[in-house]
Amino acid sequence: MEAQALLELTQLGKTYPSPNGPAVIVRDVNLCVRSGEFVCIIGHSGCGKSTILSIVMGLNEPTQGGAILAGREIGGPGTDRGVVFQSACLLPWLDARTNVRIAVDQVGDGLRSAERRRRADRYLELLGLGGEGDRYPAELSAGMRQRVGIARALALDPEVLLLDEPFSLLDALTRMELQDQLLALLEPGRKTVLMVTHDVDEALYLADRIVMMTSGPAATIGEILEVPFGRPRRRAEVLDHPDYYRLRDHVIGFLEGRSSLGDGSTNE
């Protein structure tokens, strides 16, 4: 039985005023993200990927259309969405534990202080930061700071996790390690994820579907690619899959303005 749509974007558009008239950033974006699905949005810089994500975050208002999450129209930020940006956006005057506890406090009404501390520590442990709760952001590496940011987002136990290129500022080895760790964390409960990325290999490794945006201005969804790799995923198995490089070439071909795949894709 097909999973129910959790997040729905309908005729979503964003236009800004400019000296030369209205500047259309994105238009006519229609997308349903199913419960438990991992969807990546990919496209060139300026195609409106982050604009779409910021609308779903509730940090930006659409000019046309709207976004519905779990049957409720999105009209601002909320604890039903966990957000991770390119940089961890931690409060530098708080230690790692307290940065995560900010999220715990938002959803932990009725919990005693000791239990809130334990929950924050548990999420840090899940991200491989057990025993690091007393350290401040300046004392942590970039990868560790991003782990704290992911722990804080997961501590909300959100309906959907929104990721805006969360690994793009990390070195290659740390990026791969965090990708693997994220998949392992999400697998038991199959958390719903909407992620923006520039990285074709990252999208193929993480996503169930890849949403490919046309180039801006007035960008929209050009094609949606179903990713056939099963779950749980192992990097070596994905890279050895007979369809991997065919799909990779197709996504790159789309971004370069050429087509290379006959079947297995849809724009619905």
PyMOL commands that set and color helices and strands:
alter all, ss='L'
color gray80, all
select helices_A, chain A and resi 49-57+96-107+113-126+137-139+142-155+172-186+200-206+235-240+244-255
alter helices_A, ss='H'
color red, helices_A
select strands_A, chain A and resi 5-16+23-34+38-42+64-69+72-73+81-84+160-164+192-197+209-213+221-226+265-266
alter strands_A, ss='S'
color yellow, strands_A
deselect
rebuild
show_as cartoon
